[in-house]
Amino acid sequence: MNRKEILKQNLQAVRERIERACPKADRDPENIRLIAVTKYVDSNTVREMVDLGMQDFGENRIQVAEPKLNDLADLPIRWHWIGNLQTNKVRKVLGRFQEFHSIDRIPLIEAIDERLINHPEETDDEKIPAYLQVNVSGEETKSGFTRETVIQGGERLIESPHLQWVGLMTMAPHFDDPEKTRRVFGRLRELRESLQTKLGVTLPKLSMGMSNDFEVAIEEGATDVRIGTILYEGIL
């Protein structure tokens, strides 16, 4: 098989796994958005994925993403920022990424708001879809607000005039047995429900689940899964 045939086979396999995971939690596969993480592949690979019907792609390092953003500006791609974002790099991503999954601290929210107050031309959106990243597992290596911070300071966190809060995001610890991630994903779903009740807001999205655990994440309520490695097996 050539590269594109391998990509097509991998993509179909992931979609079939999503479809099989959904009935276990009475979910509709149409409500699960597959985001292809492209940090390890080049512009040509992304272009081939677009040819195969993909529209949503995730990046987490601006220096890696920037060449692709430039090369693929002619394509109808929705770019998702999924990594840690330094406040001094905010200007480089605004207007280039359509959704932000990893808003993990108040200074970052403030930096985005300040930049757009001074440079409103840097986005076409009245508000940018964004997710609060929560460190549900409590791992020191993971970024994100603590559950307690979100519960106690939720009203302040969602005050941003430029970010449209659509949901929560988390990264689970890596386990050989993905079933061990279930508690992390379930706690994010429960936190979302608590916030909606407490603040009277609607947070329809849960961005959680990666190559090794996305099926469990779907069973626990994920609406967005961020898949990288298994989409590119055989070409990397």
Contacts in CASP RR format, 6 or more apart in sequence:
PFRMAT RR
TARGET T0000
AUTHOR 0000-0000-0000
METHOD contacts of the structure
MODEL  1
MNRKEILKQNLQAVRERIERACPKADRDPENIRLIAVTKYVDSNTVREMV
DLGMQDFGENRIQVAEPKLNDLADLPIRWHWIGNLQTNKVRKVLGRFQEF
HSIDRIPLIEAIDERLINHPEETDDEKIPAYLQVNVSGEETKSGFTRETV
IQGGERLIESPHLQWVGLMTMAPHFDDPEKTRRVFGRLRELRESLQTKLG
VTLPKLSMGMSNDFEVAIEEGATDVRIGTILYEGIL
1 9 0 8 1.000
3 45 0 8 1.000
3 48 0 8 1.000
3 235 0 8 1.000
4 48 0 8 1.000
4 51 0 8 1.000
4 52 0 8 1.000
6 233 0 8 1.000
6 234 0 8 1.000
6 235 0 8 1.000
7 45 0 8 1.000
7 48 0 8 1.000
7 49 0 8 1.000
7 52 0 8 1.000
7 231 0 8 1.000
7 232 0 8 1.000
7 235 0 8 1.000
8 52 0 8 1.000
10 230 0 8 1.000
10 231 0 8 1.000
10 232 0 8 1.000
10 233 0 8 1.000
10 234 0 8 1.000
11 49 0 8 1.000
11 52 0 8 1.000
11 54 0 8 1.000
11 231 0 8 1.000
13 230 0 8 1.000
14 34 0 8 1.000
14 227 0 8 1.000
14 230 0 8 1.000
14 231 0 8 1.000
15 29 0 8 1.000
15 34 0 8 1.000
17 214 0 8 1.000
17 215 0 8 1.000
18 29 0 8 1.000
18 32 0 8 1.000
18 34 0 8 1.000
18 214 0 8 1.000
18 215 0 8 1.000
18 218 0 8 1.000
18 225 0 8 1.000
19 29 0 8 1.000
20 215 0 8 1.000
21 27 0 8 1.000
21 214 0 8 1.000
21 215 0 8 1.000
21 218 0 8 1.000
21 219 0 8 1.000
22 28 0 8 1.000
22 29 0 8 1.000
22 32 0 8 1.000
22 218 0 8 1.000
24 219 0 8 1.000
25 218 0 8 1.000
25 219 0 8 1.000
25 220 0 8 1.000
25 221 0 8 1.000
27 218 0 8 1.000
27 219 0 8 1.000
27 221 0 8 1.000
31 223 0 8 1.000
32 218 0 8 1.000
32 222 0 8 1.000
32 223 0 8 1.000
32 224 0 8 1.000
32 225 0 8 1.000
33 56 0 8 1.000
33 223 0 8 1.000
33 224 0 8 1.000
33 225 0 8 1.000
34 54 0 8 1.000
34 56 0 8 1.000
34 225 0 8 1.000
34 227 0 8 1.000
35 56 0 8 1.000
35 57 0 8 1.000
35 58 0 8 1.000
35 80 0 8 1.000
35 82 0 8 1.000
35 224 0 8 1.000
35 225 0 8 1.000
35 226 0 8 1.000
35 227 0 8 1.000
36 46 0 8 1.000
36 49 0 8 1.000
36 54 0 8 1.000
36 56 0 8 1.000
36 57 0 8 1.000
36 58 0 8 1.000
36 227 0 8 1.000
36 228 0 8 1.000
36 231 0 8 1.000
37 57 0 8 1.000
37 58 0 8 1.000
37 59 0 8 1.000
37 60 0 8 1.000
37 82 0 8 1.000
37 210 0 8 1.000
37 226 0 8 1.000
37 227 0 8 1.000
37 228 0 8 1.000
37 231 0 8 1.000
38 45 0 8 1.000
38 46 0 8 1.000
38 49 0 8 1.000
38 57 0 8 1.000
38 58 0 8 1.000
38 59 0 8 1.000
38 68 0 8 1.000
38 228 0 8 1.000
39 58 0 8 1.000
39 59 0 8 1.000
39 60 0 8 1.000
39 61 0 8 1.000
39 64 0 8 1.000
39 65 0 8 1.000
40 228 0 8 1.000
40 232 0 8 1.000
40 236 0 8 1.000
41 232 0 8 1.000
41 235 0 8 1.000
41 236 0 8 1.000
42 68 0 8 1.000
43 67 0 8 1.000
43 68 0 8 1.000
43 71 0 8 1.000
43 72 0 8 1.000
45 232 0 8 1.000
45 235 0 8 1.000
46 57 0 8 1.000
46 68 0 8 1.000
46 72 0 8 1.000
46 77 0 8 1.000
47 72 0 8 1.000
47 75 0 8 1.000
49 57 0 8 1.000
49 231 0 8 1.000
50 72 0 8 1.000
50 75 0 8 1.000
50 76 0 8 1.000
50 77 0 8 1.000
55 76 0 8 1.000
55 77 0 8 1.000
55 78 0 8 1.000
56 77 0 8 1.000
56 78 0 8 1.000
56 80 0 8 1.000
57 77 0 8 1.000
57 78 0 8 1.000
57 79 0 8 1.000
57 80 0 8 1.000
58 79 0 8 1.000
58 80 0 8 1.000
58 81 0 8 1.000
58 82 0 8 1.000
58 226 0 8 1.000
59 65 0 8 1.000
59 68 0 8 1.000
59 79 0 8 1.000
59 80 0 8 1.000
59 81 0 8 1.000
59 82 0 8 1.000
59 83 0 8 1.000
59 97 0 8 1.000
60 81 0 8 1.000
60 82 0 8 1.000
60 83 0 8 1.000
60 84 0 8 1.000
60 102 0 8 1.000
61 83 0 8 1.000
62 89 0 8 1.000
62 92 0 8 1.000
62 93 0 8 1.000
65 79 0 8 1.000
66 92 0 8 1.000
69 79 0 8 1.000
69 96 0 8 1.000
78 98 0 8 1.000
78 99 0 8 1.000
79 96 0 8 1.000
79 97 0 8 1.000
79 98 0 8 1.000
79 99 0 8 1.000
80 97 0 8 1.000
80 98 0 8 1.000
80 99 0 8 1.000
80 100 0 8 1.000
80 101 0 8 1.000
80 226 0 8 1.000
81 93 0 8 1.000
81 97 0 8 1.000
81 99 0 8 1.000
81 100 0 8 1.000
81 101 0 8 1.000
81 102 0 8 1.000
82 101 0 8 1.000
82 102 0 8 1.000
82 169 0 8 1.000
82 207 0 8 1.000
82 226 0 8 1.000
83 101 0 8 1.000
83 102 0 8 1.000
83 143 0 8 1.000
84 102 0 8 1.000
84 104 0 8 1.000
84 143 0 8 1.000
85 93 0 8 1.000
85 100 0 8 1.000
85 102 0 8 1.000
85 108 0 8 1.000
87 107 0 8 1.000
87 108 0 8 1.000
87 111 0 8 1.000
90 108 0 8 1.000
90 111 0 8 1.000
90 112 0 8 1.000
90 115 0 8 1.000
91 115 0 8 1.000
91 119 0 8 1.000
91 122 0 8 1.000
93 100 0 8 1.000
94 112 0 8 1.000
94 115 0 8 1.000
94 116 0 8 1.000
94 119 0 8 1.000
94 122 0 8 1.000
94 123 0 8 1.000
94 128 0 8 1.000
95 122 0 8 1.000
95 123 0 8 1.000
95 124 0 8 1.000
98 125 0 8 1.000
98 128 0 8 1.000
98 129 0 8 1.000
99 128 0 8 1.000
99 129 0 8 1.000
99 130 0 8 1.000
99 131 0 8 1.000
99 166 0 8 1.000
100 128 0 8 1.000
100 129 0 8 1.000
100 130 0 8 1.000
100 131 0 8 1.000
100 163 0 8 1.000
101 130 0 8 1.000
101 131 0 8 1.000
101 133 0 8 1.000
101 169 0 8 1.000
101 207 0 8 1.000
101 224 0 8 1.000
101 226 0 8 1.000
102 131 0 8 1.000
102 133 0 8 1.000
102 143 0 8 1.000
102 144 0 8 1.000
102 169 0 8 1.000
103 109 0 8 1.000
103 112 0 8 1.000
103 130 0 8 1.000
103 131 0 8 1.000
103 132 0 8 1.000
103 133 0 8 1.000
103 163 0 8 1.000
104 132 0 8 1.000
104 133 0 8 1.000
104 135 0 8 1.000
104 143 0 8 1.000
104 144 0 8 1.000
104 145 0 8 1.000
105 143 0 8 1.000
105 144 0 8 1.000
105 145 0 8 1.000
106 156 0 8 1.000
106 157 0 8 1.000
109 157 0 8 1.000
109 160 0 8 1.000
109 163 0 8 1.000
112 128 0 8 1.000
112 160 0 8 1.000
112 162 0 8 1.000
112 163 0 8 1.000
113 160 0 8 1.000
113 161 0 8 1.000
113 162 0 8 1.000
113 163 0 8 1.000
115 122 0 8 1.000
116 122 0 8 1.000
116 123 0 8 1.000
116 162 0 8 1.000
117 162 0 8 1.000
123 162 0 8 1.000
125 164 0 8 1.000
127 161 0 8 1.000
127 162 0 8 1.000
127 163 0 8 1.000
127 164 0 8 1.000
128 162 0 8 1.000
128 163 0 8 1.000
128 164 0 8 1.000
129 164 0 8 1.000
129 166 0 8 1.000
130 160 0 8 1.000
130 163 0 8 1.000
130 164 0 8 1.000
130 165 0 8 1.000
130 166 0 8 1.000
131 165 0 8 1.000
131 166 0 8 1.000
131 167 0 8 1.000
131 168 0 8 1.000
131 169 0 8 1.000
131 205 0 8 1.000
131 207 0 8 1.000
132 145 0 8 1.000
132 150 0 8 1.000
132 157 0 8 1.000
132 165 0 8 1.000
132 167 0 8 1.000
132 168 0 8 1.000
132 169 0 8 1.000
133 143 0 8 1.000
133 144 0 8 1.000
133 145 0 8 1.000
133 168 0 8 1.000
133 169 0 8 1.000
133 170 0 8 1.000
133 171 0 8 1.000
134 144 0 8 1.000
134 145 0 8 1.000
134 146 0 8 1.000
134 147 0 8 1.000
134 150 0 8 1.000
134 168 0 8 1.000
134 169 0 8 1.000
134 170 0 8 1.000
134 188 0 8 1.000
134 191 0 8 1.000
135 142 0 8 1.000
135 143 0 8 1.000
135 144 0 8 1.000
135 145 0 8 1.000
135 146 0 8 1.000
135 170 0 8 1.000
136 147 0 8 1.000
136 170 0 8 1.000
136 172 0 8 1.000
136 184 0 8 1.000
136 187 0 8 1.000
136 188 0 8 1.000
136 191 0 8 1.000
137 170 0 8 1.000
137 171 0 8 1.000
137 172 0 8 1.000
137 173 0 8 1.000
137 184 0 8 1.000
138 146 0 8 1.000
139 173 0 8 1.000
142 171 0 8 1.000
145 157 0 8 1.000
147 187 0 8 1.000
147 191 0 8 1.000
149 157 0 8 1.000
150 157 0 8 1.000
150 168 0 8 1.000
150 191 0 8 1.000
150 195 0 8 1.000
151 191 0 8 1.000
151 194 0 8 1.000
151 195 0 8 1.000
151 198 0 8 1.000
154 195 0 8 1.000
154 198 0 8 1.000
154 199 0 8 1.000
155 199 0 8 1.000
157 165 0 8 1.000
158 165 0 8 1.000
158 199 0 8 1.000
158 201 0 8 1.000
165 201 0 8 1.000
165 203 0 8 1.000
166 203 0 8 1.000
166 204 0 8 1.000
166 205 0 8 1.000
167 192 0 8 1.000
167 203 0 8 1.000
167 204 0 8 1.000
167 205 0 8 1.000
167 206 0 8 1.000
167 207 0 8 1.000
168 188 0 8 1.000
168 191 0 8 1.000
168 192 0 8 1.000
168 195 0 8 1.000
168 203 0 8 1.000
168 205 0 8 1.000
168 206 0 8 1.000
168 207 0 8 1.000
169 206 0 8 1.000
169 207 0 8 1.000
169 208 0 8 1.000
170 184 0 8 1.000
170 185 0 8 1.000
170 188 0 8 1.000
170 207 0 8 1.000
170 208 0 8 1.000
171 208 0 8 1.000
171 210 0 8 1.000
172 181 0 8 1.000
172 184 0 8 1.000
172 185 0 8 1.000
172 208 0 8 1.000
172 209 0 8 1.000
172 210 0 8 1.000
172 213 0 8 1.000
172 217 0 8 1.000
173 180 0 8 1.000
173 181 0 8 1.000
173 184 0 8 1.000
174 212 0 8 1.000
175 181 0 8 1.000
175 212 0 8 1.000
175 213 0 8 1.000
178 212 0 8 1.000
178 213 0 8 1.000
178 215 0 8 1.000
178 216 0 8 1.000
179 216 0 8 1.000
181 209 0 8 1.000
181 213 0 8 1.000
181 216 0 8 1.000
181 217 0 8 1.000
182 216 0 8 1.000
182 219 0 8 1.000
182 220 0 8 1.000
184 208 0 8 1.000
185 206 0 8 1.000
185 208 0 8 1.000
185 209 0 8 1.000
185 213 0 8 1.000
185 216 0 8 1.000
185 217 0 8 1.000
185 220 0 8 1.000
185 221 0 8 1.000
185 222 0 8 1.000
186 220 0 8 1.000
186 221 0 8 1.000
188 206 0 8 1.000
188 208 0 8 1.000
188 220 0 8 1.000
189 206 0 8 1.000
189 220 0 8 1.000
189 221 0 8 1.000
192 203 0 8 1.000
192 206 0 8 1.000
195 201 0 8 1.000
195 203 0 8 1.000
196 202 0 8 1.000
196 203 0 8 1.000
204 223 0 8 1.000
205 223 0 8 1.000
205 224 0 8 1.000
206 217 0 8 1.000
206 221 0 8 1.000
206 222 0 8 1.000
206 223 0 8 1.000
206 224 0 8 1.000
207 222 0 8 1.000
207 223 0 8 1.000
207 224 0 8 1.000
207 226 0 8 1.000
208 217 0 8 1.000
208 220 0 8 1.000
208 221 0 8 1.000
208 222 0 8 1.000
208 224 0 8 1.000
208 225 0 8 1.000
209 216 0 8 1.000
209 217 0 8 1.000
209 218 0 8 1.000
209 222 0 8 1.000
209 225 0 8 1.000
209 226 0 8 1.000
210 225 0 8 1.000
210 226 0 8 1.000
210 227 0 8 1.000
210 228 0 8 1.000
211 227 0 8 1.000
211 228 0 8 1.000
211 229 0 8 1.000
211 230 0 8 1.000
211 231 0 8 1.000
214 222 0 8 1.000
214 225 0 8 1.000
214 227 0 8 1.000
217 225 0 8 1.000
218 225 0 8 1.000
END
